[in-house]
Amino acid sequence: MSNGVTPDENDNNPTEIPCPCCNEMVRVGLVRCWNCSAFMREDIAEAYRKMQENPSPMIFSKLPEETEDGAEADSQLSTATMSSFGGRDDDDFELDKDITVTEYEATDDDFQLTGNTKISEESQATIPLAREESVAESEQNATVEEAEDAPEAKKTKQVKEEPNEDHSVATGGDVLLDVAMQEEKEDKKRRKGKRRRRSGKIEGGVVVYCPNGHRIRVREEYRGAAGKCPACNVLYLVPLAAEKEEDKTEADEAAATSEVTSSELNAGAYKYWFKDVKLHAIDPTKLKLKPNSLEKTFTAVDLAISPEKMLLLGFSKAGLLGGGSKDKQQKVRDEIAQHLSEEKDEAEIPANNVQMIDSDQLQTLRVVFPTMYDHESVFAGVPVFGKGRIAILLPKQEDAKENQYLTFSLTEYRKFSEALGDIHGINNLGQDSGIPLTDQVNQVTCHYSEESFETLDNENLHFYEADPEIELTLAGRQCEGCQLIVSEDSRKKERIGGKTGKGIAKAKCPKCNEKFGNVSLWQIATSEVPEQAAAE
């Protein structure tokens, strides 16, 4: 798709620059962003990361278990950081059993971005990437937890296996005192465990480490998102899950099965079948002439065309073709196609809504947008259905206040027009509306390389830009003054407008020495097919 980039000619605030992470405007000279605390310069961020990777060694001292400061010592030991992972293997050290590692649980408040937000490479340069817990580390953490629980289990077992004693001896003063002391210790441990735990425990999820080494458990839905560590408030990125080969194979098989089912759809006399066509029902008295005002007010329908009629198979949100997975939708389509191929009663078609247009009514179809002259259109040339959409008016139903329009992209319209011409002989639909039924290209020559290449006509370029099935590539540039043509390869070699061409509008034309302007020339991208596959 096209993405014409024009330079910013109205830069009236040179004292501020955008943050590379959150795009907030920050004063020039600040080291960090006032909004997200990200570093404004990569060299400073790199120096900070190196400083974090090589912290000063920490010395831990043991306190007697019987002292009152035992809880405070445990909390200090629990915050021990695990850093300097780079260049070391997990087998180089063993975690001291006396040191307990606290696992923090990330909540919804710890995240600033949702899991569906894509993070650019520039943003990732200023946000440290958290490291996911390996299998060896998970086993080691499980061993530490089992070791912590072992003494209590051992004590319980010893109490149970004590030999039978007299009741008077078993309930003596020293024995009762020992039991009370043991219960008090267990009560302290339970209170410490409750203090360390956070509310809203996350079941399952993924364990990651922040740049300072804190162990955090995050829900799967936050993979690829950025969050703040609950312990040190440092930004980190949750790694994306690696797609398994089995899942890829299943997805490929499902896609292949779907394609085969679609191509083998047999509906008898209904030779052409179009899926997911947009149907707009509009009340003329409530029409608002505003671009894209009717872009989302539509229902998806399937079109089945035979020599006698055309069927509009309605979709529904709750089920049938409009709900469920693609496999369920295709299954319903297969049932409708089988019903039509067996020539059963059309009133019993298993669809939510069925509308029929006979052959005589098809002859009255006409394109209402675009039109050759704007004053001839009820929409006055305003693209109310969206940029590059083609609208066809359907015959009005009895007792209906609304007009119905089918809208197509350029590729969909070409296929629909071809179907009407093949079955019903309608070959002039939209010919006087300026719709490019075939690709209109211009043969141009580069000023530098003197090589000829084809470009699309810019007058109809908006149809191609709005078509999701067509991919465009930038072929060259044209001077607004003298119409000089420069191919994109030659522009890169001559460095006209810079390396990426962002300054092409202000660059001087080599012929007329005026500003080049921002007229881009496009062509349809062609997929390169290997020779062996083409031969097969």
SULMOHU-V431996 format. One line per field, one symbol per residue. ss: DSSP state (@ for helix, = for strand, . for the rest). burial: I if it has 24 or more other ideal C-beta (glycine too) atoms within 12 Angstrom, else O. A space follows every 10 residues. Layout:
# SULMOHU-V431996
ss = ???
burial = ???
This chain:
# SULMOHU-V431996
ss = .......... .....===.. ....===... .=......=. .@@@@@@@@@ @@@....... .........@ @@@@@@@@.. .........@ @@........ ..===..@@@ =......... @@@@@@..=. ==..@@@@@@ @@@@@@@@@@ @@@@@@@@@@ @.....@@@@ ..@@@@@@@@ @@@@@@@@@@ @@@@@@.... .....====. ....====.@ @@...===.. ....===... ....@@@@@@ @@@@@@@@@@ @@@....... .========= ==.@@@.... ........== =====...== ====.....@ @@...@@@@@ @@@@@@@@@@ @....@@@.. ..======@@ @@...====. ...@@@.... .........= ===....... ..======.@ @@@@@@@@@@ @@@@...... .......... =====..... .=====.@@@ @@@@@..... .=======.. ....===@@@ @@@@...... .......=.. ....=...== ====...... @@@@@.
burial = OIOOOOOOOO OOOOOOOOII IIOOOIOOOO OIIOOIIIII OOOOIOOIIO OIOOOOOOOO OOOOOOOOOO IOIIOOIIII IIIOIOOOOO OOOOIOOOII IIIIIIOOOI IIIOIOOOIO OOIIOIIIII IIIOOOIOOI IOOIOOOIOO OOOOOOOOOO OOOOOOOOOO OOOOOOOOOO OOOOOOOOIO OOOOOOOOOO OIOOIIIIII IIIIIIIIIO OIIIIIIIII IIOIIIIIIO OOOOOOOOOO OOOOOOOIOO OIOOIOIOOI IIIIIIIIII IIOOOOOOOO OOOIOOOIII IIIIIIOOII IIIIIOOOOI IIOOOOOOII OIIIIIIOII OOOOOIOOII IIOIIIIOOO OIOOIIIIII IOOOOOIOIO OIIIIIIIII IIIIIOOOOO OOIIIIIIII IIIIIIIOII OOIIOIOOII OOIIIIIOIO OIOIOIIOOO OOIOIIOIOI IIIIIIIOOI OIIIIIIIIO OOOIIIIIOI IOOIOIIOOO IOIIIOIOIO OOOOOIIIII IIIIOOOOOO OOOOOO
